[in-house]
Amino acid sequence: TSQTLGKMIMKIRIVNEKGENPSFLTSLIRNISKTISALPLMYGFIQILAPHVNQTIHDRIAKCYVVKL
């Protein structure tokens, strides 16, 4: 499984709805969608701090989840 250094340090990984590693296309969609999360004023990233929200906008678009190892 390939992870970024930050994900290794935080002991998290990204999985798809089936709990598997996302495909290349899903990863591409997730990364491109990060621009949507950044607009306006990083709202898509900041909203994860709310107790009732467990996914960022780009994770919902790509149908991915961040899980702890």
N, CA, C and O atoms as a Tripos MOL2 file, in Angstrom:
@<TRIPOS>MOLECULE
protein
  276   275    69     0     0
PROTEIN
NO_CHARGES

@<TRIPOS>ATOM
      1 N           0.8380   -1.1810    0.0000 N.3       1 THR1
      2 CA          0.0000    0.0000    0.0000 C.3       1 THR1
      3 C           0.8840    1.2460    0.0000 C.2       1 THR1
      4 O           1.8400    1.3390    0.7700 O.2       1 THR1
      5 N           0.5610    2.1840   -0.8550 N.am      2 SER2
      6 CA          1.3730    3.3940   -0.9350 C.3       2 SER2
      7 C           0.7140    4.5080   -0.1340 C.2       2 SER2
      8 O          -0.4870    4.7530   -0.2470 O.2       2 SER2
      9 N           1.5110    5.1610    0.6610 N.am      3 GLN3
     10 CA          1.0390    6.2510    1.4970 C.3       3 GLN3
     11 C           2.0360    7.3940    1.4310 C.2       3 GLN3
     12 O           3.2090    7.1980    1.1100 O.2       3 GLN3
     13 N           1.5570    8.5750    1.7340 N.am      4 THR4
     14 CA          2.4740    9.6950    1.8680 C.3       4 THR4
     15 C           3.1540    9.5990    3.2340 C.2       4 THR4
     16 O           2.6900    8.8810    4.1210 O.2       4 THR4
     17 N           4.2250   10.3090    3.3870 N.am      5 LEU5
     18 CA          4.9450   10.3190    4.6580 C.3       5 LEU5
     19 C           4.0370   10.8140    5.7840 C.2       5 LEU5
     20 O           4.0660   10.2730    6.8900 O.2       5 LEU5
     21 N           3.2350   11.8370    5.5040 N.am      6 GLY6
     22 CA          2.3240   12.3770    6.5040 C.3       6 GLY6
     23 C           1.2970   11.3540    6.9670 C.2       6 GLY6
     24 O           0.9860   11.2750    8.1550 O.2       6 GLY6
     25 N           0.7680   10.5690    6.0270 N.am      7 LYS7
     26 CA         -0.1970    9.5320    6.3920 C.3       7 LYS7
     27 C           0.4730    8.4340    7.2200 C.2       7 LYS7
     28 O          -0.1380    7.8890    8.1390 O.2       7 LYS7
     29 N           1.7200    8.1130    6.8990 N.am      8 MET8
     30 CA          2.4500    7.1120    7.6910 C.3       8 MET8
     31 C           2.6490    7.5960    9.1230 C.2       8 MET8
     32 O           2.4400    6.8460   10.0770 O.2       8 MET8
     33 N           3.0510    8.8450    9.2630 N.am      9 ILE9
     34 CA          3.2900    9.4100   10.5980 C.3       9 ILE9
     35 C           1.9920    9.4610   11.3980 C.2       9 ILE9
     36 O           1.9830    9.1350   12.5850 O.2       9 ILE9
     37 N           0.8950    9.8680   10.7550 N.am     10 MET10
     38 CA         -0.3990    9.9750   11.4340 C.3      10 MET10
     39 C          -1.0920    8.6200   11.5900 C.2      10 MET10
     40 O          -2.1080    8.5110   12.2760 O.2      10 MET10
     41 N          -0.5420    7.6040   10.9560 N.am     11 LYS11
     42 CA         -1.0980    6.2440   10.9860 C.3      11 LYS11
     43 C          -2.5450    6.2210   10.4840 C.2      11 LYS11
     44 O          -3.4480    5.7030   11.1400 O.2      11 LYS11
     45 N          -2.7270    6.8040    9.2930 N.am     12 ILE12
     46 CA         -4.0230    6.8010    8.6360 C.3      12 ILE12
     47 C          -3.8320    6.3330    7.2020 C.2      12 ILE12
     48 O          -2.7170    6.3340    6.6800 O.2      12 ILE12
     49 N          -4.9210    5.9380    6.5770 N.am     13 ARG13
     50 CA         -4.8830    5.6050    5.1560 C.3      13 ARG13
     51 C          -6.2240    5.9180    4.5320 C.2      13 ARG13
     52 O          -7.2180    6.1130    5.2320 O.2      13 ARG13
     53 N          -6.2480    5.9650    3.2240 N.am     14 ILE14
     54 CA         -7.4570    6.2570    2.4680 C.3      14 ILE14
     55 C          -7.9790    4.9390    1.9050 C.2      14 ILE14
     56 O          -7.2190    4.1480    1.3470 O.2      14 ILE14
     57 N          -9.2800    4.7120    2.0540 N.am     15 VAL15
     58 CA         -9.9060    3.5100    1.5050 C.3      15 VAL15
     59 C         -11.1600    3.9050    0.7460 C.2      15 VAL15
     60 O         -11.7190    4.9810    0.9590 O.2      15 VAL15
     61 N         -11.5940    3.0210   -0.1450 N.am     16 ASN16
     62 CA        -12.8430    3.2620   -0.8650 C.3      16 ASN16
     63 C         -14.0120    2.7180   -0.0520 C.2      16 ASN16
     64 O         -13.8240    2.3100    1.0940 O.2      16 ASN16
     65 N         -15.1900    2.7050   -0.6110 N.am     17 GLU17
     66 CA        -16.3820    2.2570    0.1120 C.3      17 GLU17
     67 C         -16.3140    0.7990    0.5470 C.2      17 GLU17
     68 O         -16.9670    0.4010    1.5120 O.2      17 GLU17
     69 N         -15.5190    0.0030   -0.1700 N.am     18 LYS18
     70 CA        -15.3800   -1.4210    0.1560 C.3      18 LYS18
     71 C         -14.2560   -1.6840    1.1600 C.2      18 LYS18
     72 O         -14.0170   -2.8290    1.5450 O.2      18 LYS18
     73 N         -13.5650   -0.6130    1.5830 N.am     19 GLY19
     74 CA        -12.4530   -0.7630    2.5150 C.3      19 GLY19
     75 C         -11.1470   -1.1420    1.8430 C.2      19 GLY19
     76 O         -10.1890   -1.5310    2.5120 O.2      19 GLY19
     77 N         -11.1030   -1.0310    0.5290 N.am     20 GLU20
     78 CA         -9.9140   -1.3780   -0.2500 C.3      20 GLU20
     79 C          -9.1550   -0.1110   -0.6330 C.2      20 GLU20
     80 O          -9.6700    1.0000   -0.5100 O.2      20 GLU20
     81 N          -7.9220   -0.3020   -1.0990 N.am     21 ASN21
     82 CA         -7.1690    0.8340   -1.6190 C.3      21 ASN21
     83 C          -7.9150    1.4080   -2.8170 C.2      21 ASN21
     84 O          -8.3930    0.6500   -3.6610 O.2      21 ASN21
     85 N          -8.0220    2.7200   -2.9080 N.am     22 PRO22
     86 CA         -8.7160    3.3180   -4.0530 C.3      22 PRO22
     87 C          -7.9430    3.0840   -5.3490 C.2      22 PRO22
     88 O          -6.7170    2.9650   -5.3520 O.2      22 PRO22
     89 N          -8.6860    3.0240   -6.4360 N.am     23 SER23
     90 CA         -8.0590    2.8770   -7.7520 C.3      23 SER23
     91 C          -7.3370    4.1620   -8.1240 C.2      23 SER23
     92 O          -7.4850    5.1860   -7.4580 O.2      23 SER23
     93 N          -6.5600    4.0960   -9.1860 N.am     24 PHE24
     94 CA         -5.8590    5.2910   -9.6620 C.3      24 PHE24
     95 C          -6.8570    6.3840  -10.0150 C.2      24 PHE24
     96 O          -6.6470    7.5500   -9.6780 O.2      24 PHE24
     97 N          -7.9520    6.0140  -10.6980 N.am     25 LEU25
     98 CA         -8.9560    6.9970  -11.0950 C.3      25 LEU25
     99 C          -9.6090    7.6410   -9.8700 C.2      25 LEU25
    100 O          -9.8110    8.8550   -9.8440 O.2      25 LEU25
    101 N          -9.9380    6.8430   -8.8630 N.am     26 THR26
    102 CA        -10.5380    7.3780   -7.6410 C.3      26 THR26
    103 C          -9.5720    8.3260   -6.9440 C.2      26 THR26
    104 O          -9.9780    9.3870   -6.4700 O.2      26 THR26
    105 N          -8.3030    7.9560   -6.8770 N.am     27 SER27
    106 CA         -7.2930    8.8290   -6.2590 C.3      27 SER27
    107 C          -7.1540   10.1280   -7.0420 C.2      27 SER27
    108 O          -7.0130   11.2020   -6.4570 O.2      27 SER27
    109 N          -7.1960   10.0260   -8.3550 N.am     28 LEU28
    110 CA         -7.1060   11.2160   -9.1980 C.3      28 LEU28
    111 C          -8.2980   12.1360   -8.9530 C.2      28 LEU28
    112 O          -8.1310   13.3450   -8.7990 O.2      28 LEU28
    113 N          -9.4980   11.5630   -8.9190 N.am     29 ILE29
    114 CA        -10.7060   12.3500   -8.6480 C.3      29 ILE29
    115 C         -10.6120   13.0080   -7.2780 C.2      29 ILE29
    116 O         -10.9570   14.1800   -7.1270 O.2      29 ILE29
    117 N         -10.1490   12.2670   -6.2830 N.am     30 ARG30
    118 CA        -10.0260   12.8090   -4.9240 C.3      30 ARG30
    119 C          -9.0600   13.9920   -4.8980 C.2      30 ARG30
    120 O          -9.3480   15.0200   -4.2850 O.2      30 ARG30
    121 N          -7.9230   13.8430   -5.5610 N.am     31 ASN31
    122 CA         -6.9350   14.9140   -5.5490 C.3      31 ASN31
    123 C          -7.3750   16.1340   -6.3470 C.2      31 ASN31
    124 O          -7.1120   17.2640   -5.9350 O.2      31 ASN31
    125 N          -8.0320   15.9290   -7.4680 N.am     32 ILE32
    126 CA         -8.5390   17.0660   -8.2460 C.3      32 ILE32
    127 C          -9.6420   17.7750   -7.4590 C.2      32 ILE32
    128 O          -9.7510   19.0000   -7.5030 O.2      32 ILE32
    129 N         -10.4570   17.0020   -6.7400 N.am     33 SER33
    130 CA        -11.5600   17.5720   -5.9610 C.3      33 SER33
    131 C         -11.0810   18.3990   -4.7770 C.2      33 SER33
    132 O         -11.8680   19.1530   -4.2040 O.2      33 SER33
    133 N          -9.8360   18.2820   -4.4010 N.am     34 LYS34
    134 CA         -9.3160   19.0920   -3.3000 C.3      34 LYS34
    135 C          -9.3990   20.5770   -3.6160 C.2      34 LYS34
    136 O          -9.4530   21.4020   -2.7040 O.2      34 LYS34
    137 N          -9.4110   20.9260   -4.9020 N.am     35 THR35
    138 CA         -9.5690   22.3370   -5.2520 C.3      35 THR35
    139 C         -10.9580   22.8270   -4.8670 C.2      35 THR35
    140 O         -11.1280   23.9890   -4.4980 O.2      35 THR35
    141 N         -11.9570   21.9420   -4.9510 N.am     36 ILE36
    142 CA        -13.3090   22.3050   -4.5330 C.3      36 ILE36
    143 C         -13.3430   22.4960   -3.0180 C.2      36 ILE36
    144 O         -13.9860   23.4210   -2.5230 O.2      36 ILE36
    145 N         -12.6510   21.6210   -2.2780 N.am     37 SER37
    146 CA        -12.5990   21.7440   -0.8220 C.3      37 SER37
    147 C         -11.9130   23.0340   -0.3860 C.2      37 SER37
    148 O         -12.1990   23.5640    0.6870 O.2      37 SER37
    149 N         -11.0220   23.5270   -1.2090 N.am     38 ALA38
    150 CA        -10.2840   24.7410   -0.8540 C.3      38 ALA38
    151 C         -11.0910   26.0180   -1.0850 C.2      38 ALA38
    152 O         -10.7230   27.0820   -0.5870 O.2      38 ALA38
    153 N         -12.1760   25.9190   -1.8290 N.am     39 LEU39
    154 CA        -12.9670   27.1050   -2.1440 C.3      39 LEU39
    155 C         -14.2940   27.0690   -1.4220 C.2      39 LEU39
    156 O         -14.8250   25.9660   -1.2920 O.2      39 LEU39
    157 N         -14.8650   28.0900   -0.9600 N.am     40 PRO40
    158 CA        -14.1940   29.3270   -0.5960 C.3      40 PRO40
    159 C         -13.5790   29.2180    0.7950 C.2      40 PRO40
    160 O         -14.1220   28.5390    1.6670 O.2      40 PRO40
    161 N         -12.5100   29.8480    0.9900 N.am     41 LEU41
    162 CA        -11.8350   29.9770    2.2860 C.3      41 LEU41
    163 C         -11.5590   28.6490    2.9890 C.2      41 LEU41
    164 O         -11.6800   28.5540    4.2110 O.2      41 LEU41
    165 N         -11.1920   27.6340    2.2240 N.am     42 MET42
    166 CA        -10.8290   26.3140    2.7710 C.3      42 MET42
    167 C         -11.9890   25.6380    3.5160 C.2      42 MET42
    168 O         -11.7600   24.7910    4.3800 O.2      42 MET42
    169 N         -13.2260   26.0090    3.1840 N.am     43 TYR43
    170 CA        -14.3910   25.4890    3.8940 C.3      43 TYR43
    171 C         -14.4600   23.9660    3.9000 C.2      43 TYR43
    172 O         -14.8000   23.3630    4.9180 O.2      43 TYR43
    173 N         -14.1450   23.3510    2.7840 N.am     44 GLY44
    174 CA        -14.2140   21.8940    2.6860 C.3      44 GLY44
    175 C         -13.2780   21.1880    3.6450 C.2      44 GLY44
    176 O         -13.5780   20.0850    4.1040 O.2      44 GLY44
    177 N         -12.1580   21.8020    3.9520 N.am     45 PHE45
    178 CA        -11.2110   21.2210    4.9080 C.3      45 PHE45
    179 C         -11.6130   21.5480    6.3460 C.2      45 PHE45
    180 O         -11.5160   20.6960    7.2300 O.2      45 PHE45
    181 N         -12.0590   22.7700    6.5770 N.am     46 ILE46
    182 CA        -12.3980   23.2220    7.9270 C.3      46 ILE46
    183 C         -13.6440   22.5230    8.4620 C.2      46 ILE46
    184 O         -13.7490   22.2910    9.6670 O.2      46 ILE46
    185 N         -14.5830   22.1870    7.5900 N.am     47 GLN47
    186 CA        -15.8320   21.5750    8.0500 C.3      47 GLN47
    187 C         -15.6210   20.2380    8.7520 C.2      47 GLN47
    188 O         -16.4920   19.8020    9.5050 O.2      47 GLN47
    189 N         -14.5040   19.5850    8.5300 N.am     48 ILE48
    190 CA        -14.2250   18.3000    9.1770 C.3      48 ILE48
    191 C         -14.1020   18.4710   10.6950 C.2      48 ILE48
    192 O         -14.2140   17.4970   11.4390 O.2      48 ILE48
    193 N         -13.8740   19.6950   11.1500 N.am     49 LEU49
    194 CA        -13.7770   19.9590   12.5840 C.3      49 LEU49
    195 C         -15.1300   19.8960   13.2840 C.2      49 LEU49
    196 O         -15.1870   19.7650   14.5070 O.2      49 LEU49
    197 N         -16.2070   19.9880   12.5310 N.am     50 ALA50
    198 CA        -17.5430   19.8920   13.1170 C.3      50 ALA50
    199 C         -17.7980   18.4560   13.5680 C.2      50 ALA50
    200 O         -17.4440   17.5160   12.8550 O.2      50 ALA50
    201 N         -18.4010   18.2720   14.7320 N.am     51 PRO51
    202 CA        -18.5760   16.9230   15.2830 C.3      51 PRO51
    203 C         -19.4570   15.9960   14.4460 C.2      51 PRO51
    204 O         -19.2890   14.7790   14.5150 O.2      51 PRO51
    205 N         -20.3810   16.5290   13.6670 N.am     52 HIS52
    206 CA        -21.2870   15.6930   12.8850 C.3      52 HIS52
    207 C         -20.7670   15.3790   11.4860 C.2      52 HIS52
    208 O         -21.4090   14.6280   10.7510 O.2      52 HIS52
    209 N         -19.6260   15.9330   11.1050 N.am     53 VAL53
    210 CA        -19.0710   15.7260    9.7620 C.3      53 VAL53
    211 C         -17.8740   14.7900    9.8650 C.2      53 VAL53
    212 O         -16.9470   15.0450   10.6350 O.2      53 VAL53
    213 N         -17.8900   13.7060    9.0910 N.am     54 ASN54
    214 CA        -16.7700   12.7690    9.1610 C.3      54 ASN54
    215 C         -16.0390   12.6110    7.8330 C.2      54 ASN54
    216 O         -15.1700   11.7490    7.7060 O.2      54 ASN54
    217 N         -16.3810   13.4360    6.8380 N.am     55 GLN55
    218 CA        -15.6960   13.4030    5.5570 C.3      55 GLN55
    219 C         -15.5570   14.8190    5.0160 C.2      55 GLN55
    220 O         -16.4200   15.6700    5.2320 O.2      55 GLN55
    221 N         -14.4610   15.0550    4.3140 N.am     56 THR56
    222 CA        -14.3190   16.3260    3.6160 C.3      56 THR56
    223 C         -15.0960   16.2490    2.3060 C.2      56 THR56
    224 O         -15.5440   15.1770    1.9000 O.2      56 THR56
    225 N         -15.2480   17.3750    1.6640 N.am     57 ILE57
    226 CA        -15.9930   17.4040    0.3990 C.3      57 ILE57
    227 C         -15.3130   16.5150   -0.6410 C.2      57 ILE57
    228 O         -15.9850   15.7690   -1.3530 O.2      57 ILE57
    229 N         -13.9840   16.5910   -0.7310 N.am     58 HIS58
    230 CA        -13.3070   15.7980   -1.7520 C.3      58 HIS58
    231 C         -13.3890   14.2980   -1.4600 C.2      58 HIS58
    232 O         -13.3700   13.4950   -2.3930 O.2      58 HIS58
    233 N         -13.4780   13.9100   -0.2040 N.am     59 ASP59
    234 CA        -13.6620   12.4880    0.1180 C.3      59 ASP59
    235 C         -15.0640   12.0280   -0.2740 C.2      59 ASP59
    236 O         -15.2360   10.9090   -0.7580 O.2      59 ASP59
    237 N         -16.0570   12.8770   -0.0690 N.am     60 ARG60
    238 CA        -17.4240   12.5160   -0.4740 C.3      60 ARG60
    239 C         -17.5390   12.3990   -1.9830 C.2      60 ARG60
    240 O         -18.1990   11.4920   -2.4890 O.2      60 ARG60
    241 N         -16.9040   13.3070   -2.7020 N.am     61 ILE61
    242 CA        -16.9480   13.2600   -4.1730 C.3      61 ILE61
    243 C         -16.3220   11.9570   -4.6740 C.2      61 ILE61
    244 O         -16.8690   11.3060   -5.5650 O.2      61 ILE61
    245 N         -15.1820   11.5790   -4.1060 N.am     62 ALA62
    246 CA        -14.4680   10.3820   -4.5460 C.3      62 ALA62
    247 C         -14.9630    9.1060   -3.8740 C.2      62 ALA62
    248 O         -14.4950    8.0140   -4.1970 O.2      62 ALA62
    249 N         -15.9150    9.2380   -2.9340 N.am     63 LYS63
    250 CA        -16.4490    8.0960   -2.1820 C.3      63 LYS63
    251 C         -15.3350    7.3520   -1.4570 C.2      63 LYS63
    252 O         -15.2070    6.1320   -1.5500 O.2      63 LYS63
    253 N         -14.5270    8.1360   -0.7260 N.am     64 CYS64
    254 CA        -13.4010    7.5940    0.0360 C.3      64 CYS64
    255 C         -13.5510    7.9390    1.5160 C.2      64 CYS64
    256 O         -14.3110    8.8300    1.8970 O.2      64 CYS64
    257 N         -12.8120    7.2120    2.3250 N.am     65 TYR65
    258 CA        -12.8110    7.4370    3.7760 C.3      65 TYR65
    259 C         -11.3790    7.4390    4.2780 C.2      65 TYR65
    260 O         -10.5190    6.7500    3.7320 O.2      65 TYR65
    261 N         -11.1300    8.2140    5.3170 N.am     66 VAL66
    262 CA         -9.8320    8.2060    5.9910 C.3      66 VAL66
    263 C         -10.0060    7.3310    7.2250 C.2      66 VAL66
    264 O         -10.8830    7.5820    8.0520 O.2      66 VAL66
    265 N          -9.1670    6.3020    7.3480 N.am     67 VAL67
    266 CA         -9.2730    5.3780    8.4820 C.3      67 VAL67
    267 C          -7.9530    5.3120    9.2330 C.2      67 VAL67
    268 O          -6.8810    5.4690    8.6480 O.2      67 VAL67
    269 N          -8.0450    5.0780   10.5390 N.am     68 LYS68
    270 CA         -6.8350    4.9070   11.3540 C.3      68 LYS68
    271 C          -6.3520    3.4750   11.2160 C.2      68 LYS68
    272 O          -7.1490    2.5450   11.0980 O.2      68 LYS68
    273 N          -5.0490    3.3120   11.2320 N.am     69 LEU69
    274 CA         -4.4610    1.9670   11.1570 C.3      69 LEU69
    275 C          -4.4030    1.3350   12.5160 C.2      69 LEU69
    276 O          -3.9390    0.2030   12.6510 O.2      69 LEU69
@<TRIPOS>BOND
     1     1     2 1
     2     2     3 1
     3     3     4 2
     4     3     5 am
     5     5     6 1
     6     6     7 1
     7     7     8 2
     8     7     9 am
     9     9    10 1
    10    10    11 1
    11    11    12 2
    12    11    13 am
    13    13    14 1
    14    14    15 1
    15    15    16 2
    16    15    17 am
    17    17    18 1
    18    18    19 1
    19    19    20 2
    20    19    21 am
    21    21    22 1
    22    22    23 1
    23    23    24 2
    24    23    25 am
    25    25    26 1
    26    26    27 1
    27    27    28 2
    28    27    29 am
    29    29    30 1
    30    30    31 1
    31    31    32 2
    32    31    33 am
    33    33    34 1
    34    34    35 1
    35    35    36 2
    36    35    37 am
    37    37    38 1
    38    38    39 1
    39    39    40 2
    40    39    41 am
    41    41    42 1
    42    42    43 1
    43    43    44 2
    44    43    45 am
    45    45    46 1
    46    46    47 1
    47    47    48 2
    48    47    49 am
    49    49    50 1
    50    50    51 1
    51    51    52 2
    52    51    53 am
    53    53    54 1
    54    54    55 1
    55    55    56 2
    56    55    57 am
    57    57    58 1
    58    58    59 1
    59    59    60 2
    60    59    61 am
    61    61    62 1
    62    62    63 1
    63    63    64 2
    64    63    65 am
    65    65    66 1
    66    66    67 1
    67    67    68 2
    68    67    69 am
    69    69    70 1
    70    70    71 1
    71    71    72 2
    72    71    73 am
    73    73    74 1
    74    74    75 1
    75    75    76 2
    76    75    77 am
    77    77    78 1
    78    78    79 1
    79    79    80 2
    80    79    81 am
    81    81    82 1
    82    82    83 1
    83    83    84 2
    84    83    85 am
    85    85    86 1
    86    86    87 1
    87    87    88 2
    88    87    89 am
    89    89    90 1
    90    90    91 1
    91    91    92 2
    92    91    93 am
    93    93    94 1
    94    94    95 1
    95    95    96 2
    96    95    97 am
    97    97    98 1
    98    98    99 1
    99    99   100 2
   100    99   101 am
   101   101   102 1
   102   102   103 1
   103   103   104 2
   104   103   105 am
   105   105   106 1
   106   106   107 1
   107   107   108 2
   108   107   109 am
   109   109   110 1
   110   110   111 1
   111   111   112 2
   112   111   113 am
   113   113   114 1
   114   114   115 1
   115   115   116 2
   116   115   117 am
   117   117   118 1
   118   118   119 1
   119   119   120 2
   120   119   121 am
   121   121   122 1
   122   122   123 1
   123   123   124 2
   124   123   125 am
   125   125   126 1
   126   126   127 1
   127   127   128 2
   128   127   129 am
   129   129   130 1
   130   130   131 1
   131   131   132 2
   132   131   133 am
   133   133   134 1
   134   134   135 1
   135   135   136 2
   136   135   137 am
   137   137   138 1
   138   138   139 1
   139   139   140 2
   140   139   141 am
   141   141   142 1
   142   142   143 1
   143   143   144 2
   144   143   145 am
   145   145   146 1
   146   146   147 1
   147   147   148 2
   148   147   149 am
   149   149   150 1
   150   150   151 1
   151   151   152 2
   152   151   153 am
   153   153   154 1
   154   154   155 1
   155   155   156 2
   156   155   157 am
   157   157   158 1
   158   158   159 1
   159   159   160 2
   160   159   161 am
   161   161   162 1
   162   162   163 1
   163   163   164 2
   164   163   165 am
   165   165   166 1
   166   166   167 1
   167   167   168 2
   168   167   169 am
   169   169   170 1
   170   170   171 1
   171   171   172 2
   172   171   173 am
   173   173   174 1
   174   174   175 1
   175   175   176 2
   176   175   177 am
   177   177   178 1
   178   178   179 1
   179   179   180 2
   180   179   181 am
   181   181   182 1
   182   182   183 1
   183   183   184 2
   184   183   185 am
   185   185   186 1
   186   186   187 1
   187   187   188 2
   188   187   189 am
   189   189   190 1
   190   190   191 1
   191   191   192 2
   192   191   193 am
   193   193   194 1
   194   194   195 1
   195   195   196 2
   196   195   197 am
   197   197   198 1
   198   198   199 1
   199   199   200 2
   200   199   201 am
   201   201   202 1
   202   202   203 1
   203   203   204 2
   204   203   205 am
   205   205   206 1
   206   206   207 1
   207   207   208 2
   208   207   209 am
   209   209   210 1
   210   210   211 1
   211   211   212 2
   212   211   213 am
   213   213   214 1
   214   214   215 1
   215   215   216 2
   216   215   217 am
   217   217   218 1
   218   218   219 1
   219   219   220 2
   220   219   221 am
   221   221   222 1
   222   222   223 1
   223   223   224 2
   224   223   225 am
   225   225   226 1
   226   226   227 1
   227   227   228 2
   228   227   229 am
   229   229   230 1
   230   230   231 1
   231   231   232 2
   232   231   233 am
   233   233   234 1
   234   234   235 1
   235   235   236 2
   236   235   237 am
   237   237   238 1
   238   238   239 1
   239   239   240 2
   240   239   241 am
   241   241   242 1
   242   242   243 1
   243   243   244 2
   244   243   245 am
   245   245   246 1
   246   246   247 1
   247   247   248 2
   248   247   249 am
   249   249   250 1
   250   250   251 1
   251   251   252 2
   252   251   253 am
   253   253   254 1
   254   254   255 1
   255   255   256 2
   256   255   257 am
   257   257   258 1
   258   258   259 1
   259   259   260 2
   260   259   261 am
   261   261   262 1
   262   262   263 1
   263   263   264 2
   264   263   265 am
   265   265   266 1
   266   266   267 1
   267   267   268 2
   268   267   269 am
   269   269   270 1
   270   270   271 1
   271   271   272 2
   272   271   273 am
   273   273   274 1
   274   274   275 1
   275   275   276 2
@<TRIPOS>SUBSTRUCTURE
     1 THR1         2 RESIDUE 1 A THR
     2 SER2         6 RESIDUE 1 A SER
     3 GLN3        10 RESIDUE 1 A GLN
     4 THR4        14 RESIDUE 1 A THR
     5 LEU5        18 RESIDUE 1 A LEU
     6 GLY6        22 RESIDUE 1 A GLY
     7 LYS7        26 RESIDUE 1 A LYS
     8 MET8        30 RESIDUE 1 A MET
     9 ILE9        34 RESIDUE 1 A ILE
    10 MET10       38 RESIDUE 1 A MET
    11 LYS11       42 RESIDUE 1 A LYS
    12 ILE12       46 RESIDUE 1 A ILE
    13 ARG13       50 RESIDUE 1 A ARG
    14 ILE14       54 RESIDUE 1 A ILE
    15 VAL15       58 RESIDUE 1 A VAL
    16 ASN16       62 RESIDUE 1 A ASN
    17 GLU17       66 RESIDUE 1 A GLU
    18 LYS18       70 RESIDUE 1 A LYS
    19 GLY19       74 RESIDUE 1 A GLY
    20 GLU20       78 RESIDUE 1 A GLU
    21 ASN21       82 RESIDUE 1 A ASN
    22 PRO22       86 RESIDUE 1 A PRO
    23 SER23       90 RESIDUE 1 A SER
    24 PHE24       94 RESIDUE 1 A PHE
    25 LEU25       98 RESIDUE 1 A LEU
    26 THR26      102 RESIDUE 1 A THR
    27 SER27      106 RESIDUE 1 A SER
    28 LEU28      110 RESIDUE 1 A LEU
    29 ILE29      114 RESIDUE 1 A ILE
    30 ARG30      118 RESIDUE 1 A ARG
    31 ASN31      122 RESIDUE 1 A ASN
    32 ILE32      126 RESIDUE 1 A ILE
    33 SER33      130 RESIDUE 1 A SER
    34 LYS34      134 RESIDUE 1 A LYS
    35 THR35      138 RESIDUE 1 A THR
    36 ILE36      142 RESIDUE 1 A ILE
    37 SER37      146 RESIDUE 1 A SER
    38 ALA38      150 RESIDUE 1 A ALA
    39 LEU39      154 RESIDUE 1 A LEU
    40 PRO40      158 RESIDUE 1 A PRO
    41 LEU41      162 RESIDUE 1 A LEU
    42 MET42      166 RESIDUE 1 A MET
    43 TYR43      170 RESIDUE 1 A TYR
    44 GLY44      174 RESIDUE 1 A GLY
    45 PHE45      178 RESIDUE 1 A PHE
    46 ILE46      182 RESIDUE 1 A ILE
    47 GLN47      186 RESIDUE 1 A GLN
    48 ILE48      190 RESIDUE 1 A ILE
    49 LEU49      194 RESIDUE 1 A LEU
    50 ALA50      198 RESIDUE 1 A ALA
    51 PRO51      202 RESIDUE 1 A PRO
    52 HIS52      206 RESIDUE 1 A HIS
    53 VAL53      210 RESIDUE 1 A VAL
    54 ASN54      214 RESIDUE 1 A ASN
    55 GLN55      218 RESIDUE 1 A GLN
    56 THR56      222 RESIDUE 1 A THR
    57 ILE57      226 RESIDUE 1 A ILE
    58 HIS58      230 RESIDUE 1 A HIS
    59 ASP59      234 RESIDUE 1 A ASP
    60 ARG60      238 RESIDUE 1 A ARG
    61 ILE61      242 RESIDUE 1 A ILE
    62 ALA62      246 RESIDUE 1 A ALA
    63 LYS63      250 RESIDUE 1 A LYS
    64 CYS64      254 RESIDUE 1 A CYS
    65 TYR65      258 RESIDUE 1 A TYR
    66 VAL66      262 RESIDUE 1 A VAL
    67 VAL67      266 RESIDUE 1 A VAL
    68 LYS68      270 RESIDUE 1 A LYS
    69 LEU69      274 RESIDUE 1 A LEU
